[in-house]
Amino acid sequence: MLLLIVLVGAVVLHEIAHGAVALAFGDTTARDAGRLSLNPIKHIDPVGSIILPAMAIFAGVPAIGWAKPVPVNVSRLRDPRRDSLYVSLAGPATNFVLMAIAAVIAHAALGDPYTASRDTLSSPVFRVALAAALVNLGLGVFNLLPIPPLDGSALIERVLPERWLPGWYRYRQYGMLVLFVAMFGVGFFNVSSPFAWIMNPLYDRLYSYIGS
């Protein structure tokens, strides 16, 4: 439950970051739609914010998900091709910043890992900070995967040569299916998720820092 609560907060800040950066570059769409709000009800997507994360936690894979995308009108950006790249990067970048802050707090709360008591490990500050660090690391990397509707797919669109875009658009409609197979379908073949292959070494480094 703690992971799910932390995840909702992380995806909300992720989406607000997209809208805030779009506003900074001239697009007021998210602000006009009331999406630059900390109210989670305005951002929660039933599938991406509740169902998928719950499935991930139950399946033992990293807690990942997304909120309702904030509306962005690319044509209203001052330099649409360049600025839209910054808008896409804003969400994952926010998660990585939150991860770093949470990791520092968890590291400080733990103190010397060799003398840490059971009370320290179960303290609210340590548990919340550790959960926030893990969730934001997973969410940031997850959203950089080049699979629609994730932010990584938007980055791919910005750098693909124009002649390749029709093929990309045909692939994009199957993005959700590819995402679910990559996250969960491989379990039917007793193969760990490709996302886990990416995340496990990163989680090891994060745990190593917090416990150092």
C-alpha positions as a Markdown table, in Angstrom:
| # | Residue | x | y | z |
|---|---|---|---|---|
| 1 | Met | 0.0 | 0.0 | 0.0 |
| 2 | Leu | 2.9 | 2.4 | 0.8 |
| 3 | Leu | 4.4 | 1.8 | -2.6 |
| 4 | Leu | 1.0 | 2.5 | -4.3 |
| 5 | Ile | 0.5 | 5.7 | -2.4 |
| 6 | Val | 4.0 | 6.9 | -3.2 |
| 7 | Leu | 3.5 | 6.0 | -6.8 |
| 8 | Val | 0.4 | 8.1 | -7.1 |
| 9 | Gly | 2.3 | 11.1 | -5.8 |
| 10 | Ala | 5.2 | 10.4 | -8.2 |
| 11 | Val | 3.0 | 10.1 | -11.3 |
| 12 | Val | 1.1 | 13.3 | -10.4 |
| 13 | Leu | 4.4 | 15.3 | -10.1 |
| 14 | His | 5.6 | 13.7 | -13.3 |
| 15 | Glu | 2.6 | 15.0 | -15.2 |
| 16 | Ile | 2.6 | 18.4 | -13.6 |
| 17 | Ala | 6.3 | 18.7 | -14.7 |
| 18 | His | 5.2 | 18.1 | -18.3 |
| 19 | Gly | 2.6 | 20.9 | -18.1 |
| 20 | Ala | 4.8 | 23.3 | -16.2 |
| 21 | Val | 7.6 | 23.0 | -18.8 |
| 22 | Ala | 5.1 | 23.4 | -21.7 |
| 23 | Leu | 3.8 | 26.6 | -20.0 |
| 24 | Ala | 7.4 | 27.9 | -19.6 |
| 25 | Phe | 7.8 | 27.5 | -23.4 |
| 26 | Gly | 4.5 | 29.2 | -24.3 |
| 27 | Asp | 1.8 | 26.6 | -24.2 |
| 28 | Thr | -0.9 | 27.4 | -21.6 |
| 29 | Thr | -3.1 | 24.3 | -22.5 |
| 30 | Ala | -2.4 | 22.3 | -19.3 |
| 31 | Arg | -2.9 | 25.4 | -17.1 |
| 32 | Asp | -6.1 | 26.3 | -18.8 |
| 33 | Ala | -7.4 | 22.8 | -18.3 |
| 34 | Gly | -6.6 | 22.9 | -14.6 |
| 35 | Arg | -4.0 | 20.2 | -14.8 |
| 36 | Leu | -1.2 | 22.1 | -13.0 |
| 37 | Ser | -2.7 | 21.0 | -9.7 |
| 38 | Leu | -1.5 | 18.8 | -6.9 |
| 39 | Asn | -5.0 | 17.3 | -6.6 |
| 40 | Pro | -4.5 | 13.6 | -7.6 |
| 41 | Ile | -8.1 | 13.2 | -8.7 |
| 42 | Lys | -7.3 | 15.5 | -11.7 |
| 43 | His | -4.5 | 13.2 | -12.8 |
| 44 | Ile | -5.3 | 9.6 | -11.9 |
| 45 | Asp | -5.8 | 7.2 | -14.8 |
| 46 | Pro | -7.7 | 4.1 | -13.7 |
| 47 | Val | -5.4 | 1.7 | -15.7 |
| 48 | Gly | -2.0 | 3.5 | -15.4 |
| 49 | Ser | -2.4 | 4.8 | -11.8 |
| 50 | Ile | -4.2 | 1.9 | -10.1 |
| 51 | Ile | -4.7 | -1.3 | -12.1 |
| 52 | Leu | -1.2 | -1.6 | -13.7 |
| 53 | Pro | 0.7 | -0.7 | -10.5 |
| 54 | Ala | -1.3 | -3.2 | -8.5 |
| 55 | Met | -0.6 | -5.9 | -11.1 |
| 56 | Ala | 3.1 | -5.0 | -11.0 |
| 57 | Ile | 3.3 | -5.2 | -7.2 |
| 58 | Phe | 1.3 | -8.5 | -7.2 |
| 59 | Ala | 3.6 | -9.9 | -10.0 |
| 60 | Gly | 6.7 | -8.9 | -8.1 |
| 61 | Val | 8.0 | -6.5 | -10.8 |
| 62 | Pro | 8.9 | -2.8 | -10.1 |
| 63 | Ala | 5.9 | -0.6 | -9.2 |
| 64 | Ile | 5.3 | 1.4 | -12.4 |
| 65 | Gly | 2.5 | 3.3 | -14.0 |
| 66 | Trp | 1.3 | 6.6 | -15.4 |
| 67 | Ala | -1.3 | 9.3 | -14.8 |
| 68 | Lys | -3.6 | 10.9 | -17.4 |
| 69 | Pro | -1.3 | 12.8 | -19.8 |
| 70 | Val | -1.5 | 16.5 | -19.4 |
| 71 | Pro | -2.8 | 18.2 | -22.6 |
| 72 | Val | 0.0 | 19.8 | -24.6 |
| 73 | Asn | -0.5 | 21.7 | -27.8 |
| 74 | Val | 2.8 | 21.4 | -29.5 |
| 75 | Ser | 2.0 | 24.1 | -32.1 |
| 76 | Arg | 1.8 | 26.7 | -29.3 |
| 77 | Leu | 5.3 | 26.1 | -28.2 |
| 78 | Arg | 7.8 | 28.7 | -29.3 |
| 79 | Asp | 10.0 | 26.1 | -31.1 |
| 80 | Pro | 7.7 | 23.0 | -31.4 |
| 81 | Arg | 10.3 | 20.4 | -32.3 |
| 82 | Arg | 12.9 | 21.5 | -29.8 |
| 83 | Asp | 10.6 | 22.5 | -26.9 |
| 84 | Ser | 8.5 | 19.3 | -27.2 |
| 85 | Leu | 11.7 | 17.4 | -26.5 |
| 86 | Tyr | 12.1 | 19.3 | -23.2 |
| 87 | Val | 8.4 | 18.8 | -22.4 |
| 88 | Ser | 8.8 | 15.0 | -22.8 |
| 89 | Leu | 12.0 | 14.9 | -20.7 |
| 90 | Ala | 10.5 | 16.9 | -17.9 |
| 91 | Gly | 8.5 | 14.0 | -16.4 |
| 92 | Pro | 11.3 | 11.5 | -16.1 |
| 93 | Ala | 13.8 | 14.2 | -15.0 |
| 94 | Thr | 11.4 | 15.1 | -12.2 |
| 95 | Asn | 11.3 | 11.5 | -11.1 |
| 96 | Phe | 15.1 | 11.3 | -11.1 |
| 97 | Val | 15.4 | 14.4 | -9.0 |
| 98 | Leu | 12.8 | 13.1 | -6.5 |
| 99 | Met | 14.7 | 9.8 | -6.4 |
| 100 | Ala | 18.0 | 11.5 | -5.6 |
| 101 | Ile | 16.4 | 13.6 | -2.8 |
| 102 | Ala | 14.6 | 10.5 | -1.3 |
| 103 | Ala | 17.8 | 8.5 | -1.5 |
| 104 | Val | 19.7 | 11.1 | 0.5 |
| 105 | Ile | 17.0 | 11.2 | 3.1 |
| 106 | Ala | 16.9 | 7.4 | 3.4 |
| 107 | His | 20.7 | 7.3 | 3.6 |
| 108 | Ala | 20.7 | 9.9 | 6.4 |
| 109 | Ala | 17.9 | 8.3 | 8.3 |
| 110 | Leu | 19.6 | 4.9 | 8.2 |
| 111 | Gly | 22.9 | 6.1 | 9.5 |
| 112 | Asp | 25.4 | 3.4 | 10.0 |
| 113 | Pro | 23.9 | 0.2 | 8.5 |
| 114 | Tyr | 25.8 | -2.0 | 10.8 |
| 115 | Thr | 24.3 | -0.4 | 13.9 |
| 116 | Ala | 20.9 | 0.4 | 12.6 |
| 117 | Ser | 18.2 | -0.9 | 14.8 |
| 118 | Arg | 14.9 | -2.5 | 13.9 |
| 119 | Asp | 13.2 | 0.7 | 15.0 |
| 120 | Thr | 15.3 | 2.7 | 12.5 |
| 121 | Leu | 14.4 | 0.3 | 9.6 |
| 122 | Ser | 10.7 | 0.6 | 10.5 |
| 123 | Ser | 10.6 | 4.3 | 11.1 |
| 124 | Pro | 8.2 | 6.3 | 8.9 |
| 125 | Val | 10.9 | 8.6 | 7.6 |
| 126 | Phe | 13.1 | 5.7 | 6.4 |
| 127 | Arg | 10.3 | 3.6 | 5.0 |
| 128 | Val | 8.7 | 6.5 | 3.0 |
| 129 | Ala | 12.1 | 7.8 | 1.7 |
| 130 | Leu | 13.1 | 4.3 | 0.6 |
| 131 | Ala | 9.8 | 3.7 | -1.1 |
| 132 | Ala | 10.0 | 7.1 | -2.8 |
| 133 | Ala | 13.6 | 6.5 | -4.0 |
| 134 | Leu | 12.6 | 3.0 | -5.4 |
| 135 | Val | 9.4 | 4.2 | -7.0 |
| 136 | Asn | 10.8 | 7.3 | -8.7 |
| 137 | Leu | 13.8 | 5.4 | -10.0 |
| 138 | Gly | 11.5 | 2.8 | -11.5 |
| 139 | Leu | 9.1 | 5.4 | -12.9 |
| 140 | Gly | 11.7 | 7.5 | -14.4 |
| 141 | Val | 13.4 | 4.7 | -16.3 |
| 142 | Phe | 10.1 | 3.0 | -17.2 |
| 143 | Asn | 8.8 | 6.2 | -18.9 |
| 144 | Leu | 12.0 | 6.4 | -21.0 |
| 145 | Leu | 11.2 | 3.1 | -22.7 |
| 146 | Pro | 10.5 | 3.7 | -26.4 |
| 147 | Ile | 7.0 | 2.2 | -26.2 |
| 148 | Pro | 3.9 | 4.3 | -26.7 |
| 149 | Pro | 2.3 | 5.9 | -24.7 |
| 150 | Leu | 5.5 | 6.4 | -22.6 |
| 151 | Asp | 7.7 | 9.5 | -22.8 |
| 152 | Gly | 10.5 | 7.5 | -24.5 |
| 153 | Ser | 8.2 | 7.0 | -27.5 |
| 154 | Ala | 7.8 | 10.8 | -27.8 |
| 155 | Leu | 11.6 | 11.2 | -27.7 |
| 156 | Ile | 11.9 | 8.6 | -30.5 |
| 157 | Glu | 9.4 | 10.6 | -32.6 |
| 158 | Arg | 11.5 | 13.8 | -32.2 |
| 159 | Val | 14.7 | 12.2 | -33.6 |
| 160 | Leu | 13.4 | 9.8 | -36.3 |
| 161 | Pro | 14.0 | 10.9 | -39.9 |
| 162 | Glu | 10.7 | 12.0 | -41.4 |
| 163 | Arg | 10.7 | 9.1 | -43.9 |
| 164 | Trp | 10.6 | 6.6 | -41.0 |
| 165 | Leu | 7.6 | 8.3 | -39.3 |
| 166 | Pro | 4.8 | 6.4 | -41.2 |
| 167 | Gly | 6.3 | 3.1 | -40.0 |
| 168 | Trp | 6.6 | 4.4 | -36.5 |
| 169 | Tyr | 2.9 | 5.5 | -36.5 |
| 170 | Arg | 1.8 | 2.0 | -37.6 |
| 171 | Tyr | 3.8 | 0.5 | -34.7 |
| 172 | Arg | 2.5 | 3.1 | -32.2 |
| 173 | Gln | -1.1 | 1.8 | -32.2 |
| 174 | Tyr | 0.2 | -1.5 | -30.8 |
| 175 | Gly | 2.3 | 0.2 | -28.0 |
| 176 | Met | 0.0 | -0.8 | -25.1 |
| 177 | Leu | 0.0 | -4.4 | -26.2 |
| 178 | Val | 3.8 | -4.4 | -26.5 |
| 179 | Leu | 4.0 | -2.8 | -23.0 |
| 180 | Phe | 1.8 | -5.4 | -21.3 |
| 181 | Val | 3.6 | -8.3 | -23.0 |
| 182 | Ala | 7.0 | -6.8 | -22.0 |
| 183 | Met | 5.9 | -6.3 | -18.4 |
| 184 | Phe | 3.8 | -9.4 | -17.7 |
| 185 | Gly | 3.4 | -11.7 | -20.7 |
| 186 | Val | 6.9 | -13.1 | -20.5 |
| 187 | Gly | 6.0 | -14.5 | -17.1 |
| 188 | Phe | 4.0 | -17.2 | -18.9 |
| 189 | Phe | 7.2 | -18.5 | -20.4 |
| 190 | Asn | 9.0 | -18.4 | -17.0 |
| 191 | Val | 11.2 | -15.5 | -18.3 |
| 192 | Ser | 11.8 | -12.4 | -16.2 |
| 193 | Ser | 10.6 | -9.1 | -17.5 |
| 194 | Pro | 13.0 | -7.2 | -19.7 |
| 195 | Phe | 12.3 | -4.2 | -17.5 |
| 196 | Ala | 13.6 | -6.2 | -14.6 |
| 197 | Trp | 16.8 | -6.9 | -16.5 |
| 198 | Ile | 17.3 | -3.1 | -16.7 |
| 199 | Met | 16.1 | -2.2 | -13.2 |
| 200 | Asn | 17.8 | -4.8 | -11.0 |
| 201 | Pro | 21.3 | -3.5 | -11.4 |
| 202 | Leu | 20.0 | 0.1 | -10.9 |
| 203 | Tyr | 18.2 | -1.0 | -7.7 |
| 204 | Asp | 21.3 | -2.7 | -6.5 |
| 205 | Arg | 23.3 | 0.6 | -6.9 |
| 206 | Leu | 20.5 | 2.5 | -5.1 |
| 207 | Tyr | 20.5 | 0.0 | -2.2 |
| 208 | Ser | 24.3 | 0.2 | -2.1 |
| 209 | Tyr | 24.3 | 3.9 | -1.7 |
| 210 | Ile | 21.5 | 4.0 | 0.9 |
| 211 | Gly | 23.3 | 1.4 | 3.0 |
| 212 | Ser | 26.8 | 2.7 | 2.5 |
